[in-house]
Structures are given as C-alpha cells and as structure tokens.
Amino acid sequence: MPLLKRGPEVFPQSLFDSTAVDVPWTVAHTRSRQEKALARHLEPLGVAFYLPQYERRTRRSGRDFASFIPLFPGYVFLRCNAGARDAVFRSGLVVRLLDVRDQALLDGELRQLRSLQLAGASLAPYERLVPGDLVTIADGPFQGHRGRVVREQSGLRLIVSISMLRQSVAVEFDRSCLKRESRPTGAGEDRSAVA
C-alpha cells in the first residue's frame, strides 16, 4: 500500500536530449517536503525538471507500506529560462534558486543517475555517518536508543556509545540500523557544484 505515491520524476521525457549549454541547470531548494508539489506545479507551466525518487518500504502493525521519497530531499533540478525562474520562485514552494557553477559536472552526474534508474538499479540515499554524529537505533532490539558514533570499523559497522545509568557502553551496530539525528555544522558538506 503506497503511503506516498510516486510523483512525476522527469518532465518532459526528452529532458536529457538537450545539453547544459543549450539549457543550463538550476537547482530549486524547496520548502520542507514540497518537492513533489513543486513538480506538480511546474508541469502545467512547461518548466523542465528532474526529481529522482526511490522506494522506501516499511512495516507497521503487520502491514507493508511503500513510500516514494525524493532521492535528494529539499531539491529539484530545473532547466529553465529567466522568465520561468520567476514563475518557479513565485510558486511559494521554493526557498531559493541555486545557480550551478559547473554545468558540465552536474549534467554528467544527473545523466548517470537517470541512466541507472532506466536500467532498473535500486537507488537509495547513502547517509554518511562520521564520528560525533548523534544517531537513533531504528531497528532491532535496541530500537529507539540514542547514541553517538565513536568510530567506523572495517567500513561496514559503526561503534556507537549508548549512555545508560551515567555510563557509556560501546555496542556494534550494522550501519543500516542507524538513523542520524544531527551532524555538527559544516561537517562533511561538499557544495562544490552549486553556488
């Protein structure tokens, strides 16, 4: 049963037929959880966009649910002229429009991503956890417990410190069980492709 239905991902279908030189990319930074609403708003206006999504499955009360979530929460990739940029911003769904410094780099990355989607690859965001990140255990017997990432071990597992009774205990968890709550400001951010 879908909780969040799949929204339009590419408009028009010929979006990747033109080059970044012909029609440059712009990145729309949306209000919280407004990516699909923006896509639905843009389609009748004829504004070209790319909103890659992935399927997330959950199980609640013995039932399976599927949600289609934007691969890059808060962002929609656009190809539009100055007039369309104004219409996008007036939608009330966009916080700001980001100019892309390296058009060729972003164009190449988005083309690769779309090609993987069309080939049937199962995509999911990779959340990099680093020492100091506050995490919640999302699955298993320790579900709901919180801790801080202490170090990564062998690239597959993390050691997390859980505070209990004013003492810390090191426990090894599979990376897929951990959900990051916060990250120290500026840690691990790479914004070289956008201004």
Secondary structure, 3 states (H helix, E strand, C coil): CEEECCCCCEECCCHHHCCCCCCCEEEEEECCCCHHHHHHHHHHHCCEEECCEEEEEEEECCEEEEEEEECCCCEEEEECCHHHHHHHHHCCCEEEEEEECCHHHHHHHHHHHHHHHHCCCCCCCCCCCCCCCEEEECCCCCCCCEEEEEEEECCCEEEEEEEECCEEEEEEEEHHHEEEEECCCCCCCCCCCEC
